[in-house]
Amino acid sequence: MKIADFEKMLPVLNGFQIVTPGVTTLETLRAMGAYRPPTPLWQEVNEKDIQIPMRDGTSIRVRSYSPSQHTTAGKPLAVFAFGGGYVMGSLESEEANCRSWVKTFGGVAISIGYRYVVC
């Protein structure tokens, strides 16, 4: 999908404008979001990436966040799915939210990946 395709939809979006210089295709937009320098880990939070197999033989990446101090007490669970309209985004876009939730509430956070819709 090209920016021109998005521009055709702009009249319906009541003044919405695309203002990112150099972005001319959805692939360019995805690439901008995909590149993120690694952020430092938080000492209070353990992180683990897990691959969950799907019925068609592919897998979905999931990242779990949990308190670094172990306890046998029950913990609340929060599930995060990043935004992006099924066309862009990544687990890393919810990283700060998940870490903050774990640190604040002492629970477990799961950030779930998904496959993009092919445009």
Secondary structure, 3 states (H helix, E strand, C coil): CEHHHHHHHHHHHCCCCCCCCCCCEHHHHHHHHHCCCCCCCCCCEEEEEEEEECCCCCEEEEEEEEECCCCCCCCCEEEEECCCCCCCCCHHHHHHHHHHHHHHHCCEEEEECCCCCCC
